[in-house]
Amino acid sequence: MNVVIAVLIAYLLGAVPTAYVVGRLNGINIFAVGSGNMGATNVTRALGPQWGAVVMIVDLIKGALGVLIARALNPGEDLIIATFASGVAVIVGHNWSLFATLLTGKIRGGKGAATTAGGWIVIFGHWPYLIFGPALLFIAVVISTKYVSLSVLMTGVIGAVGAVLAAFSGVIPDWYALYAVIAALLLLYRHRENIDRLRKGTERRLGERIKS
């Protein structure tokens, strides 16, 4: 029962529509500007880096809290399964947000990059190379290409590969490797339009502003 409660809490935390709220506070509908995504990158393009940073930090915290609360509720033998389930649930909450859907009348959400990162940091906290390796890759790709979406996708995929290899080596639980694979698949699915724009050469680069 505690695992179920933890998953529900994680989903609801993930579902907090940070970018939508920040947009409304600044007089815009984030779903109607730029890429239409409820995320930090779109907020940065529409409102500037200061508001983008706010959204990114809050979404990171959402992901981390979803997993931390699950672990606090399930400190015993259910710890690993609760960690896995809440880690996935908080991403699903962000990607398909109940609150954003109720506010807009349509199924809405973000793409899960920052929320995934927050949960990932907590889940793999005992294995720093699974955190710092993907983080350094993300930074390197952003600096070299200016494509945030490409950086997110490469980080998610390489991170998942690293987690699977670590699980095969007996370093991390298999459930955590499964979490990493699901997280990467969700990133790929939610970024499918970005993938298409990257293929066509029409994807926006970091720093490009849009009109609200």
N, CA, C and O of each residue as an XYZ file, in Angstrom:
848
protein
N       0.822     -1.205      0.000
C       0.000      0.000      0.000
C       0.861      1.261      0.000
O       0.527      2.244     -0.662
N       1.967      1.233      0.743
C       2.848      2.397      0.765
C       3.458      2.678     -0.608
O       3.683      3.831     -0.974
N       3.722      1.609     -1.360
C       4.254      1.795     -2.712
C       3.225      2.497     -3.576
O       3.568      3.406     -4.332
N       1.964      2.088     -3.475
C       0.890      2.719     -4.247
C       0.754      4.186     -3.875
O       0.631      5.049     -4.745
N       0.778      4.461     -2.591
C       0.691      5.852     -2.130
C       1.859      6.669     -2.669
O       1.682      7.801     -3.120
N       3.054      6.084     -2.617
C       4.247      6.776     -3.101
C       4.138      7.095     -4.584
O       4.524      8.179     -5.023
N       3.609      6.145     -5.355
C       3.455      6.359     -6.797
C       2.460      7.484     -7.063
O       2.695      8.330     -7.925
N       1.360      7.496     -6.332
C       0.365      8.566     -6.513
C       0.949      9.929     -6.168
O       0.728     10.905     -6.884
N       1.694      9.992     -5.071
C       2.333     11.254     -4.682
C       3.325     11.695     -5.751
O       3.368     12.867     -6.124
N       4.119     10.752     -6.238
C       5.110     11.078     -7.267
C       4.429     11.599     -8.523
O       4.880     12.583     -9.110
N       3.349     10.949     -8.942
C       2.628     11.408    -10.134
C       2.112     12.829     -9.936
O       2.274     13.673    -10.818
N       1.494     13.103     -8.787
C       0.916     14.424     -8.538
C       1.999     15.499     -8.446
O       1.796     16.627     -8.895
N       3.143     15.150     -7.868
C       4.264     16.099     -7.844
C       4.733     16.403     -9.265
O       4.948     17.559     -9.628
N       4.886     15.354    -10.055
C       5.299     15.546    -11.434
C       4.306     16.365    -12.227
O       4.681     17.096    -13.144
N       3.033     16.243    -11.872
C       1.973     16.907    -12.623
C       1.874     18.407    -12.363
O       1.143     19.105    -13.065
N       2.596     18.911    -11.369
C       2.578     20.359    -11.115
C       3.095     21.079    -12.364
O       4.248     20.880    -12.748
N       2.265     21.914    -13.006
C       2.632     22.505    -14.310
C       3.461     23.780    -14.167
O       2.974     24.881    -14.422
N       4.697     23.620    -13.763
C       5.549     24.767    -13.447
C       5.613     25.788    -14.577
O       5.394     26.979    -14.360
N       5.912     25.321    -15.768
C       6.078     26.241    -16.903
C       4.772     26.954    -17.234
O       4.775     28.132    -17.591
N       3.666     26.241    -17.115
C       2.365     26.867    -17.394
C       2.084     27.984    -16.396
O       1.641     29.067    -16.777
N       2.346     27.714    -15.108
C       2.105     28.725    -14.070
C       3.011     29.934    -14.277
O       2.553     31.074    -14.205
N       4.298     29.686    -14.533
C       5.234     30.794    -14.773
C       4.796     31.610    -15.988
O       4.854     32.839    -15.972
N       4.360     30.921    -17.034
C       3.877     31.630    -18.215
C       2.687     32.502    -17.907
O       2.648     33.662    -18.317
N       1.715     31.969    -17.194
C       0.518     32.740    -16.861
C       0.850     33.938    -15.978
O       0.251     35.004    -16.121
N       1.803     33.764    -15.069
C       2.225     34.889    -14.223
C       2.840     36.015    -15.053
O       2.850     37.174    -14.638
N       3.352     35.658    -16.227
C       3.958     36.641    -17.120
C       3.082     36.955    -18.332
O       3.545     37.542    -19.310
N       1.823     36.560    -18.256
C       0.865     36.951    -19.274
C       0.886     36.161    -20.562
O       0.383     36.644    -21.576
N       1.456     34.947    -20.563
C       1.453     34.130    -21.780
C       0.940     32.738    -21.477
O       0.969     32.279    -20.335
N       0.471     32.075    -22.518
C       0.109     30.669    -22.445
C       1.255     29.890    -23.067
O       1.449     29.941    -24.282
N       2.010     29.176    -22.261
C       3.220     28.511    -22.748
C       2.902     27.493    -23.830
O       3.762     27.169    -24.649
N       1.667     26.981    -23.840
C       1.283     26.018    -24.867
C       1.029     26.666    -26.221
O       0.893     25.977    -27.232
N       0.966     28.009    -26.237
C       0.640     28.723    -27.479
C       1.831     29.485    -28.045
O       1.679     30.219    -29.021
N       3.014     29.328    -27.453
C       4.188     30.045    -27.950
C       5.322     29.066    -28.234
O       5.407     27.995    -27.632
N       6.179     29.451    -29.150
C       7.351     28.634    -29.461
C       6.993     27.223    -29.872
O       6.167     27.013    -30.760
N       7.618     26.256    -29.222
C       7.358     24.848    -29.512
C       6.055     24.365    -28.893
O       5.572     23.280    -29.216
N       5.486     25.176    -27.996
C       4.276     24.765    -27.294
C       4.535     23.806    -26.157
O       3.595     23.265    -25.575
N       5.803     23.585    -25.828
C       6.142     22.634    -24.783
C       6.137     23.282    -23.404
O       6.532     24.436    -23.238
N       5.680     22.511    -22.419
C       5.640     22.972    -21.041
C       6.972     22.640    -20.362
O       7.051     21.769    -19.495
N       8.027     23.371    -20.790
C       9.338     23.077    -20.243
C      10.224     24.296    -20.149
O       9.874     25.374    -20.629
N      11.384     24.116    -19.523
C      12.292     25.227    -19.250
C      12.849     25.851    -20.525
O      13.019     27.068    -20.593
N      13.134     25.036    -21.533
C      13.716     25.588    -22.764
C      12.747     26.527    -23.460
O      13.140     27.602    -23.913
N      11.485     26.131    -23.547
C      10.488     26.982    -24.188
C      10.243     28.251    -23.382
O      10.048     29.325    -23.951
N      10.252     28.129    -22.063
C      10.102     29.314    -21.203
C      11.289     30.252    -21.389
O      11.115     31.470    -21.435
N      12.482     29.699    -21.494
C      13.678     30.524    -21.715
C      13.550     31.318    -23.000
O      13.864     32.508    -23.026
N      13.096     30.681    -24.060
C      12.950     31.370    -25.340
C      11.865     32.443    -25.286
O      11.983     33.485    -25.931
N      10.809     32.183    -24.516
C       9.685     33.113    -24.485
C       9.870     34.235    -23.472
O       9.468     35.370    -23.725
N      10.475     33.927    -22.326
C      10.524     34.891    -21.223
C      11.927     35.243    -20.755
O      12.094     36.156    -19.946
N      12.936     34.538    -21.246
C      14.302     34.831    -20.843
C      14.877     33.775    -19.922
O      14.133     32.977    -19.351
N      16.201     33.760    -19.770
C      16.875     32.698    -19.012
C      16.538     32.673    -17.527
O      16.602     31.616    -16.900
N      16.178     33.824    -16.952
C      15.876     33.833    -15.519
C      14.637     33.005    -15.210
O      14.615     32.261    -14.229
N      13.601     33.130    -16.045
C      12.395     32.344    -15.824
C      12.614     30.891    -16.251
O      12.052     29.976    -15.650
N      13.420     30.682    -17.277
C      13.757     29.320    -17.665
C      14.467     28.577    -16.551
O      14.225     27.391    -16.327
N      15.351     29.287    -15.850
C      16.072     28.679    -14.730
C      15.125     28.320    -13.589
O      15.277     27.278    -12.952
N      14.148     29.185    -13.337
C      13.155     28.906    -12.289
C      12.410     27.614    -12.609
O      12.262     26.747    -11.748
N      11.944     27.492    -13.844
C      11.208     26.297    -14.250
C      12.093     25.060    -14.154
O      11.660     24.025    -13.648
N      13.311     25.160    -14.629
C      14.213     24.014    -14.588
C      14.467     23.554    -13.158
O      14.421     22.357    -12.874
N      14.732     24.488    -12.262
C      15.033     24.131    -10.870
C      13.828     23.492    -10.195
O      13.959     22.475     -9.514
N      12.645     24.092    -10.386
C      11.438     23.519     -9.772
C      11.142     22.135    -10.333
O      10.770     21.231     -9.585
N      11.303     21.962    -11.640
C      11.050     20.647    -12.231
C      12.076     19.611    -11.773
O      11.735     18.443    -11.591
N      13.310     20.026    -11.589
C      14.314     19.130    -11.001
C      13.903     18.704     -9.590
O      13.993     17.530     -9.233
N      13.456     19.666     -8.806
C      13.042     19.378     -7.432
C      11.849     18.425     -7.415
O      11.782     17.521     -6.583
N      10.904     18.632     -8.342
C       9.755     17.723     -8.445
C      10.223     16.286     -8.618
O       9.767     15.384     -7.915
N      11.132     16.084     -9.556
C      11.625     14.730     -9.817
C      12.332     14.127     -8.622
O      12.140     12.955     -8.297
N      13.151     14.935     -7.969
C      13.890     14.449     -6.794
C      12.956     14.139     -5.629
O      13.097     13.106     -4.976
N      12.001     15.033     -5.367
C      11.081     14.827     -4.247
C      10.206     13.603     -4.447
O       9.912     12.885     -3.492
N       9.790     13.362     -5.685
C       8.964     12.194     -5.947
C       9.645     10.908     -5.509
O       9.002     10.019     -4.949
N      10.943     10.808     -5.763
C      11.691      9.608     -5.383
C      12.030      9.614     -3.896
O      11.950      8.577     -3.238
N      12.406     10.763     -3.369
C      12.763     10.843     -1.949
C      11.590     10.492     -1.043
O      11.764      9.796     -0.043
N      10.402     10.969     -1.387
C       9.215     10.656     -0.581
C       8.911      9.168     -0.643
O       8.560      8.557      0.366
N       9.047      8.589     -1.824
C       8.815      7.148     -1.967
C       9.769      6.351     -1.095
O       9.371      5.371     -0.466
N      11.011      6.763     -1.058
C      11.999      6.053     -0.240
C      11.698      6.223      1.252
O      11.881      5.293      2.038
N      11.239      7.409      1.632
C      10.905      7.641      3.036
C       9.714      6.787      3.467
O       9.658      6.333      4.610
N       8.767      6.569      2.563
C       7.581      5.766      2.870
C       7.861      4.268      2.809
O       7.112      3.470      3.373
N       8.940      3.885      2.123
C       9.234      2.468      1.908
C      10.705      2.179      2.207
O      11.474      1.867      1.297
N      11.102      2.283      3.491
C      12.529      2.112      3.815
C      12.982      0.655      3.864
O      14.183      0.400      3.955
N      12.069     -0.299      3.806
C      12.437     -1.698      3.969
C      12.635     -2.428      2.660
O      13.325     -1.952      1.758
N      12.011     -3.602      2.573
C      12.241     -4.473      1.429
C      11.617     -3.933      0.139
O      11.973     -4.373     -0.955
N      10.701     -2.992      0.263
C      10.064     -2.411     -0.928
C      10.805     -1.188     -1.455
O      10.326     -0.530     -2.379
N      11.956     -0.875     -0.888
C      12.666      0.349     -1.258
C      12.984      0.399     -2.745
O      12.730      1.415     -3.392
N      13.527     -0.664     -3.295
C      13.968     -0.648     -4.693
C      12.780     -0.521     -5.642
O      12.816      0.284     -6.572
N      11.718     -1.315     -5.413
C      10.562     -1.255     -6.295
C       9.850      0.089     -6.173
O       9.350      0.619     -7.165
N       9.802      0.643     -4.956
C       9.179      1.955     -4.763
C       9.986      3.041     -5.455
O       9.419      3.974     -6.024
N      11.293      2.925     -5.407
C      12.165      3.886     -6.079
C      11.939      3.837     -7.583
O      11.786      4.872     -8.232
N      11.920      2.618     -8.135
C      11.669      2.448     -9.569
C      10.319      3.021     -9.967
O      10.230      3.818    -10.901
N       9.267      2.619     -9.261
C       7.907      3.005     -9.641
C       7.677      4.505     -9.505
O       7.043      5.116    -10.366
N       8.183      5.099     -8.438
C       7.990      6.536     -8.249
C       8.822      7.334     -9.240
O       8.406      8.401     -9.691
N      10.010      6.811     -9.581
C      10.837      7.489    -10.576
C      10.142      7.581    -11.917
O      10.207      8.611    -12.590
N       9.472      6.494    -12.310
C       8.710      6.509    -13.557
C       7.465      7.375    -13.415
O       7.131      8.137    -14.323
N       6.773      7.263    -12.275
C       5.512      7.985    -12.078
C       5.691      9.496    -12.121
O       4.838     10.202    -12.659
N       6.776      9.997    -11.567
C       6.967     11.443    -11.548
C       7.214     11.978    -12.955
O       6.827     13.104    -13.265
N       7.855     11.181    -13.807
C       8.047     11.578    -15.205
C       6.712     11.567    -15.943
O       6.390     12.499    -16.680
N       5.941     10.501    -15.734
C       4.624     10.403    -16.376
C       3.732     11.560    -15.935
O       2.992     12.116    -16.746
N       3.798     11.925    -14.658
C       3.018     13.055    -14.167
C       3.361     14.350    -14.871
O       2.479     15.149    -15.185
N       4.636     14.555    -15.115
C       5.053     15.774    -15.819
C       4.640     15.724    -17.285
O       4.158     16.716    -17.832
N       4.826     14.582    -17.914
C       4.557     14.461    -19.347
C       3.067     14.506    -19.680
O       2.670     15.027    -20.722
N       2.247     13.955    -18.783
C       0.798     13.954    -18.965
C       0.180     14.461    -17.671
O      -0.304     13.686    -16.845
N       0.208     15.780    -17.513
C      -0.135     16.426    -16.246
C      -1.644     16.524    -16.037
O      -2.358     17.098    -16.859
N      -2.115     15.961    -14.938
C      -3.531     16.081    -14.581
C      -3.927     17.539    -14.409
O      -4.982     17.958    -14.884
N      -3.090     18.308    -13.735
C      -3.431     19.705    -13.448
C      -3.461     20.547    -14.719
O      -4.377     21.347    -14.913
N      -2.465     20.372    -15.583
C      -2.448     21.118    -16.840
C      -3.640     20.731    -17.708
O      -4.209     21.573    -18.402
N      -4.014     19.456    -17.668
C      -5.167     18.993    -18.435
C      -6.455     19.625    -17.915
O      -7.300     20.055    -18.700
N      -6.605     19.679    -16.600
C      -7.795     20.301    -16.019
C      -7.845     21.803    -16.311
O      -8.919     22.361    -16.533
N      -6.688     22.446    -16.309
C      -6.635     23.889    -16.547
C      -6.913     24.255    -18.001
O      -7.482     25.311    -18.278
N      -6.519     23.399    -18.917
C      -6.613     23.744    -20.343
C      -7.699     22.980    -21.082
O      -8.075     23.358    -22.192
N      -8.208     21.911    -20.482
C      -9.232     21.127    -21.148
C      -8.683     20.132    -22.155
O      -9.458     19.456    -22.831
N      -7.366     20.024    -22.272
C      -6.726     19.066    -23.160
C      -5.634     18.337    -22.405
O      -5.082     18.857    -21.435
N      -5.321     17.120    -22.855
C      -4.228     16.378    -22.223
C      -2.928     17.088    -22.544
O      -2.515     17.168    -23.701
N      -2.292     17.599    -21.510
C      -1.106     18.438    -21.688
C       0.025     17.955    -20.792
O      -0.187     17.207    -19.837
N       1.225     18.400    -21.122
C       2.381     18.097    -20.295
C       3.661     18.539    -20.956
O       3.644     19.133    -22.034
N       4.771     18.247    -20.308
C       6.071     18.608    -20.850
C       6.747     17.402    -21.471
O       6.096     16.417    -21.817
N       8.057     17.493    -21.605
C       8.815     16.407    -22.224
C       9.692     15.659    -21.227
O      10.316     14.654    -21.567
N       9.734     16.157    -19.993
C      10.292     15.371    -18.911
C      11.780     15.450    -18.664
O      12.295     14.705    -17.831
N      12.493     16.326    -19.356
C      13.953     16.327    -19.227
C      14.414     16.679    -17.810
O      15.155     15.916    -17.190
N      13.974     17.833    -17.300
C      14.425     18.266    -15.976
C      13.877     17.369    -14.877
O      14.590     17.046    -13.927
N      12.622     16.964    -14.999
C      12.027     16.081    -13.995
C      12.734     14.731    -13.966
O      12.968     14.168    -12.897
N      13.069     14.218    -15.141
C      13.850     12.977    -15.207
C      15.198     13.146    -14.528
O      15.645     12.269    -13.789
N      15.847     14.281    -14.782
C      17.162     14.525    -14.185
C      17.087     14.547    -12.664
O      17.964     14.011    -11.988
N      16.030     15.171    -12.122
C      15.892     15.234    -10.670
C      15.763     13.859    -10.047
O      16.431     13.555     -9.059
N      14.894     13.016    -10.627
C      14.746     11.660    -10.120
C      15.995     10.831    -10.325
O      16.378     10.038     -9.465
N      16.629     11.020    -11.480
C      17.857     10.278    -11.816
C      18.950     10.542    -10.783
O      19.638      9.613    -10.361
N      19.114     11.785    -10.376
C      20.156     12.148     -9.412
C      19.958     11.411     -8.093
O      20.923     10.939     -7.492
N      18.707     11.312     -7.641
C      18.431     10.614     -6.384
C      18.632      9.107     -6.547
O      19.269      8.469     -5.710
N      18.093      8.548     -7.614
C      18.159      7.095     -7.808
C      19.597      6.609     -7.935
O      19.953      5.568     -7.382
N      20.420      7.352     -8.655
C      21.800      6.914     -8.898
C      22.818      7.665     -8.040
O      23.994      7.766     -8.389
N      22.343      8.183     -6.921
C      23.222      8.961     -6.055
C      24.411      8.196     -5.512
O      25.445      8.790     -5.205
N      24.275      6.869     -5.388
C      25.390      6.057     -4.868
C      26.390      5.671     -5.956
O      27.430      5.076     -5.672
N      26.070      6.009     -7.184
C      26.953      5.675     -8.315
C      27.200      6.958     -9.117
O      26.592      7.166    -10.167
N      28.102      7.819     -8.612
C      28.288      9.156     -9.199
C      28.618      9.155    -10.683
O      28.274     10.101    -11.391
N      29.282      8.102    -11.167
C      29.635      8.087    -12.592
C      28.386      8.035    -13.478
O      28.427      8.460    -14.632
N      27.269      7.511    -12.934
C      26.023      7.499    -13.690
C      25.311      8.845    -13.655
O      24.313      9.050    -14.347
N      25.830      9.753    -12.849
C      25.301     11.123    -12.807
C      26.231     12.071    -13.550
O      25.801     12.805    -14.439
N      27.500     12.050    -13.181
C      28.437     13.012    -13.761
C      28.770     12.704    -15.211
O      29.001     13.620    -16.000
N      28.798     11.433    -15.571
C      29.053     11.080    -16.970
C      28.001     11.667    -17.901
O      28.349     12.397    -18.829
N      26.708     11.364    -17.675
C      25.673     11.966    -18.509
C      25.637     13.490    -18.423
O      25.368     14.160    -19.420
N      25.909     14.048    -17.227
C      25.886     15.504    -17.083
C      26.969     16.161    -17.938
O      26.720     17.172    -18.595
N      28.152     15.593    -17.925
C      29.241     16.139    -18.742
C      28.935     15.991    -20.225
O      29.251     16.873    -21.023
N      28.318     14.872    -20.591
C      27.921     14.688    -21.996
C      26.904     15.745    -22.404
O      27.008     16.331    -23.482
N      25.921     15.988    -21.542
C      24.906     17.004    -21.830
C      25.548     18.358    -22.074
O      25.240     19.032    -23.057
N      26.440     18.754    -21.178
C      27.097     20.059    -21.298
C      27.916     20.136    -22.583
O      27.882     21.143    -23.290
N      28.646     19.075    -22.876
C      29.499     19.065    -24.074
C      28.677     19.193    -25.345
O      29.056     19.927    -26.258
N      27.557     18.485    -25.414
C      26.729     18.531    -26.620
C      26.048     19.896    -26.752
O      25.950     20.435    -27.855
N      25.580     20.454    -25.640
C      24.966     21.785    -25.686
C      25.962     22.820    -26.176
O      25.645     23.635    -27.042
N      27.165     22.788    -25.623
C      28.178     23.772    -26.001
C      28.571     23.632    -27.470
O      28.757     24.629    -28.168
N      28.695     22.394    -27.931
C      29.185     22.170    -29.291
C      28.115     22.338    -30.363
O      28.426     22.708    -31.495
N      26.849     22.067    -30.015
C      25.796     22.116    -31.033
C      24.741     23.180    -30.806
O      24.086     23.615    -31.754
N      24.562     23.613    -29.544
C      23.500     24.554    -29.161
C      22.102     23.946    -29.277
O      21.106     24.669    -29.231
N      22.024     22.631    -29.426
C      20.731     21.942    -29.489
C      20.451     21.295    -28.129
O      21.086     20.303    -27.770
N      19.505     21.855    -27.377
C      19.163     21.279    -26.078
C      18.509     19.917    -26.255
O      18.799     18.982    -25.508
N      17.634     19.803    -27.238
C      16.931     18.535    -27.447
C      17.908     17.408    -27.762
O      17.780     16.310    -27.220
N      18.866     17.661    -28.617
C      19.861     16.643    -28.949
C      20.660     16.259    -27.711
O      20.964     15.084    -27.506
N      20.994     17.228    -26.899
C      21.739     16.968    -25.665
C      20.941     16.075    -24.724
O      21.477     15.132    -24.142
N      19.648     16.384    -24.581
C      18.776     15.586    -23.714
C      18.686     14.156    -24.226
O      18.813     13.205    -23.454
N      18.470     14.008    -25.513
C      18.309     12.675    -26.090
C      19.577     11.837    -25.956
O      19.514     10.669    -25.573
N      20.718     12.427    -26.267
C      21.974     11.696    -26.157
C      22.262     11.320    -24.715
O      22.729     10.216    -24.436
N      21.983     12.240    -23.798
C      22.212     11.973    -22.381
C      21.333     10.833    -21.894
O      21.803      9.937    -21.193
N      20.051     10.865    -22.267
C      19.144      9.819    -21.836
C      19.537      8.453    -22.358
O      19.529      7.473    -21.613
N      19.881      8.383    -23.637
C      20.224      7.099    -24.245
C      21.541      6.560    -23.677
O      21.625      5.392    -23.297
N      22.561      7.408    -23.622
C      23.860      6.960    -23.098
C      23.754      6.608    -21.618
O      24.370      5.650    -21.150
N      22.966      7.395    -20.889
C      22.757      7.083    -19.476
C      22.099      5.729    -19.293
O      22.476      4.964    -18.405
N      21.112      5.430    -20.133
C      20.432      4.136    -20.046
C      21.386      2.993    -20.379
O      21.368      1.956    -19.715
N      22.214      3.176    -21.396
C      23.197      2.152    -21.746
C      24.148      1.910    -20.570
O      24.458      0.767    -20.234
N      24.603      2.995    -19.954
C      25.494      2.861    -18.801
C      24.832      2.126    -17.645
O      25.467      1.311    -16.977
N      23.550      2.417    -17.409
C      22.826      1.763    -16.321
C      22.642      0.273    -16.600
O      22.792     -0.552    -15.698
N      22.319     -0.070    -17.836
C      22.148     -1.483    -18.195
C      23.459     -2.238    -18.017
O      23.474     -3.347    -17.484
N      24.557     -1.639    -18.462
C      25.863     -2.285    -18.293
C      26.199     -2.457    -16.813
O      26.762     -3.475    -16.412
N      25.848     -1.453    -16.005
C      26.105     -1.542    -14.565
C      25.264     -2.644    -13.932
O      25.726     -3.338    -13.026
N      24.037     -2.806    -14.403
C      23.174     -3.873    -13.871
C      23.704     -5.247    -14.264
O      23.706     -6.168    -13.447
N      24.155     -5.392    -15.512
C      24.728     -6.663    -15.951
C      25.971     -7.017    -15.143
O      26.283     -8.191    -14.946
N      26.676     -5.986    -14.678
C      27.882     -6.203    -13.882
C      27.565     -6.417    -12.405
O      28.467     -6.665    -11.606
N      26.293     -6.323    -12.041
C      25.888     -6.521    -10.657
C      26.135     -5.317     -9.774
O      26.118     -5.434     -8.548
N      26.364     -4.155    -10.378
C      26.684     -2.952     -9.601
C      25.428     -2.273     -9.090
O      25.402     -1.785     -7.960
N      24.386     -2.235     -9.910
C      23.127     -1.593     -9.518
C      22.000     -2.609     -9.652
O      22.138     -3.589    -10.384
N      20.878     -2.389     -8.949
C      19.735     -3.297     -9.088
C      19.166     -3.279    -10.512
O      19.204     -2.255    -11.195
N      18.648     -4.411    -10.939
C      18.046     -4.486    -12.268
C      16.888     -3.507    -12.427
O      16.683     -2.960    -13.511
N      16.131     -3.282    -11.353
C      15.008     -2.349    -11.410
C      15.471     -0.943    -11.782
O      14.760     -0.218    -12.479
N      16.661     -0.554    -11.320
C      17.166      0.784    -11.625
C      17.573      0.891    -13.096
O      17.411      1.937    -13.725
N      18.104     -0.207    -13.629
C      18.413     -0.214    -15.053
C      17.137     -0.115    -15.880
O      17.095      0.579    -16.895
N      16.089     -0.823    -15.429
C      14.806     -0.749    -16.131
C      14.254      0.669    -16.078
O      13.716      1.167    -17.067
N      14.388      1.321    -14.922
C      13.975      2.724    -14.817
C      14.698      3.575    -15.848
O      14.072      4.393    -16.523
N      16.007      3.395    -15.980
C      16.800      4.203    -16.910
C      16.351      3.973    -18.347
O      16.285      4.914    -19.138
N      16.043      2.726    -18.686
C      15.585      2.417    -20.044
C      14.225      3.063    -20.305
O      14.018      3.670    -21.355
N      13.301      2.934    -19.355
C      11.974      3.535    -19.530
C      12.088      5.055    -19.630
O      11.426      5.674    -20.462
N      12.926      5.656    -18.783
C      13.123      7.105    -18.828
C      13.640      7.544    -20.190
O      13.187      8.550    -20.734
N      14.594      6.786    -20.746
C      15.137      7.121    -22.065
C      14.076      6.974    -23.149
O      13.988      7.808    -24.050
N      13.273      5.921    -23.066
C      12.213      5.714    -24.059
C      11.174      6.831    -23.985
O      10.680      7.290    -25.015
N      10.844      7.263    -22.784
C       9.897      8.372    -22.632
C      10.459      9.667    -23.210
O       9.735     10.448    -23.829
N      11.744      9.885    -23.005
C      12.387     11.070    -23.594
C      12.338     11.004    -25.119
O      12.029     11.997    -25.777
N      12.638      9.855    -25.667
C      12.603      9.700    -27.118
C      11.188      9.915    -27.653
O      10.998     10.577    -28.673
N      10.206      9.358    -26.967
C       8.822      9.502    -27.419
C       8.360     10.948    -27.358
O       7.770     11.456    -28.311
N       8.627     11.616    -26.236
C       8.156     12.994    -26.070
C       8.936     13.975    -26.941
O       8.455     15.074    -27.219
N      10.124     13.589    -27.370
C      10.941     14.460    -28.227
C      10.868     14.044    -29.701
O      11.730     14.421    -30.494
N       9.852     13.276    -30.064
C       9.781     12.788    -31.445
C       9.670     13.932    -32.463
O      10.204     13.830    -33.567
N       8.980     15.015    -32.096
C       8.900     16.159    -33.018
C      10.254     16.860    -33.118
O      10.639     17.331    -34.188
N      10.975     16.925    -31.996
C      12.325     17.499    -32.027
C      13.244     16.667    -32.914
O      14.059     17.206    -33.663
N      13.102     15.354    -32.820
C      13.918     14.463    -33.654
C      13.651     14.739    -35.128
O      14.574     14.772    -35.942
N      12.378     14.937    -35.460
C      12.025     15.228    -36.850
C      12.620     16.561    -37.298
O      13.117     16.685    -38.417
N      12.562     17.575    -36.396
C      13.126     18.887    -36.755
C      14.649     18.821    -36.841
O      15.250     19.482    -37.689
N      15.271     18.040    -35.981
C      16.727     17.870    -36.074
C      17.102     17.232    -37.402
O      18.085     17.621    -38.033
N      16.319     16.257    -37.818
C      16.586     15.587    -39.088
C      16.436     16.553    -40.261
O      17.181     16.477    -41.237
N      15.455     17.471    -40.155
C      15.199     18.422    -41.230
C      16.073     19.676    -41.148
O      16.117     20.470    -42.088
N      16.766     19.849    -40.019
C      17.599     21.032    -39.834
C      16.826     22.263    -39.434
O      17.312     23.377    -39.629
N      15.625     22.102    -38.874
C      14.785     23.245    -38.493
C      14.649     23.403    -36.983
O      13.895     24.258    -36.519
N      15.354     22.607    -36.225
C      15.280     22.706    -34.765
C      15.913     24.012    -34.292
O      16.964     24.413    -34.791
N      15.260     24.684    -33.315
C      15.808     25.917    -32.760
C      17.021     25.608    -31.888
O      17.086     24.580    -31.214
N      17.973     26.527    -31.924
C      19.168     26.386    -31.100
C      19.018     27.165    -29.792
O      18.190     28.071    -29.684
N      19.818     26.802    -28.822
C      19.803     27.494    -27.532
C      20.130     28.974    -27.748
O      21.059     29.320    -28.478
N      19.350     29.836    -27.099
C      19.583     31.268    -27.198
C      18.663     31.972    -28.172
O      18.534     33.195    -28.124
N      18.013     31.215    -29.067
C      17.061     31.825    -29.990
C      15.796     32.223    -29.236
O      15.193     31.409    -28.537
N      15.407     33.480    -29.387
C      14.195     33.968    -28.726
C      13.006     33.844    -29.656
O      13.152     33.790    -30.877
N      11.825     33.800    -29.055
C      10.589     33.740    -29.836
C       9.686     34.872    -29.397
O       9.857     35.439    -28.318
N       8.742     35.189    -30.227
C       7.749     36.185    -29.874
C       6.599     35.497    -29.164
O       6.116     34.457    -29.612
N       6.165     36.075    -28.064
C       5.059     35.493    -27.313
C       3.730     35.895    -27.923
O       2.676     35.498    -27.424
